[in-house]
Amino acid sequence: MNNIKDEIQKITVPKEVHERTKLGAKKASVEQPQKRFRRGSIAVASAAVLGLGIMYSPIGEAMVDRFFEVTQFEKSKNNEEPSIGYQVTNAGSSQSKVYTSFTQVKENYNISIPLPEIMALEEPSAEEVEYIIGTNENNQFANLNYRIATTDRTYRVFATNSPEAKITFSAKTIDGTAIEKELLIDDTSVQLMKSNNQDGYLIYLNNNEWQLVISCFDRESNIEGVSDVTEEEIIDLVQSVNNW
Amino acid sequence: MVKLVHKAQKGSERAFLKLFQQYEDDIYRIAYVYVKNESDALDVLQEVAYRAFKNIKTLNNPQYFKTWIIKIAMTHSINLVKKNRQVIHLEQGIEKNLQDQEEDFSLTVTIHEILEYLDEDEKSIVLLKFYEGYTFQEIAQLLNIPLGTTKSILYRALNKLRKQLKKEDFY
């Protein structure tokens, strides 16, 4: 035989290969059909690590009804793991119905709901798909809880056009801190939230007609502090929202 | 891999990167064999990533993803070499059908000899045969040339390298 393979393997691969691959893929990506949000117009307006110090300061006490409340996790019978999530008050719904496809939703409710296109693309290969429609007494649309689970991700969207609905976020984390960032995407201000104890992000959007909570969490690993879900990934999800 | 290809075909950049990054070192080395410098090899790699993601919907059989990107890399590398050379290279030697000849691939060469003394066609077949481990049949299909020609080009390449080695010994 010969040593040709060994000789070719002697060609040193520079560190930049990874970056150059990303650049190539990114170029192809931006040439894809235009999405609702334009790429490249994301700005971090503010970033903060919220902690117990804030919550127990006099200012913190005045902010009990705040948008994102972070407290220290304490294990108890009813509270076994750190958590991050949101609560909706005045959601406008008194009953709910479950559907398995968006076609069914469209057939039953004549409404155009802003949803991430990426989720629609992932849906055919998803392991679990669920549309829960909340309706008022007159059976009119009030909100949607849309969830899909792929092999490695759980995506969720909560969407409501009820003007009275109020959404607040909370996290219970091991060190009592979490990340909250305000991002500007195409002049739309969104809030991004993350706990270091969970592999994923939540983003809140509001355009005065619709309020949306979009989340993406890793299904594969539960390793504390190790996230496979990137900020870029959740931003991509937001950028793919149609009808915004 | 098949799942990642399907995801990439649906537009997932993340899936595409996960997939492509498994082969990026190979693609870089293949490109380097033709273009012989780091800067151009990186340009080829970036272009291959771009073309592959842009056209991934046209890939009918996800199992051939690696073969497909190797072909893109070879085509683009050869185009770049020809463009840089600014002279059209015509190789019109008569190909002998060596199908029945006994296979003799024994040879000890250096990377320098591979880079410097083989033309693009020869490099393609040497890479596919010895670096990627394809069979003659697979190479013929991939490069869209007859099986006999594939063998001829390989023997020509190996003979060229042998002659070069003899010359070097002589001096």
Interface residues (C-beta under 8 A of the other chain):
Chain A: M1 N2 N3 I4 K5 E7 I8 Q9 K10 I11 V13 P14 E16 V17 H18 R20 T21 K22 L23 G24 A25 K26 K27 A28 S29 E31 Q32 I118 L121 E122 S125 T151 T230 E233 D236
Chain B: K3 H6 K7 K10 G11 S12 E13 R14 F16 L17 F20 Q21 E24 D25 Y28 R29 Y32 V33 E38 L42 D43 L45 Q46 E47 V48 A49 Y50 R51 A52 F53 K54 F105 S106 L107 T108 V109 T110 I111 I114 V126 L127 F130 Y131 L158
